[in-house]
Amino acid sequence: MKALLSSRPVLWFLFPFVAALAELVALQADRFHGHGRFVVLRERADIQDRHFPAADS
């Protein structure tokens, strides 16, 4: 994924979105397949915080 995005500088801004979505999908697939549970809001927020840290003002 990084190779594709680095070869096309115009798409580089998409990397955080793609990485966060991939992490969320992987976690949801593991949860749903293993236990039948969904990813809760707090876990979604943690994923978002990792990929989109708060900007210093």
Secondary structure, 3 states (H helix, E strand, C coil): CHHHHHHCHHHHHHHHHHHHHHHHHHHHHHHHHHCCCCCCHHHHHHHHHHHCCCCCC
